[in-house]
Amino acid sequence: MKTTLYQTNLCGFCGRVRRAIAELGLSEAVAERYLESDPEGVRALSEGGGQLQVPCLLIERDGSAAQWLYESADIVEFLQANAAQLKA
């Protein structure tokens, strides 16, 4: 499973997700895209996820369609439930 967090530096909800990533020891497992300096990331989020809302976690599993997960609480819950698998 591959995960990418789409975010901005000034978003408090993005900060909440970043703190969870650090606390769960997932810094190596979750790629980060900061939209302030990543026009390609903005395009990918808009086209793939369908909206320009951050934070958004892109979840890519082998053989499955990409999942775009919005809402910081939902993202944190997903990370907590899947931390062991993401670290593997």
Secondary structure, DSSP 8 states (H G I E B T S, - for coil): -EEEEEE-TT-HHHHHHHHHHHHTT-TTTEEEEEGGG-HHHHHHIIIIISS--SSEEEEE-TTS--EEEESHHHHHHHHHHHHHHHH-
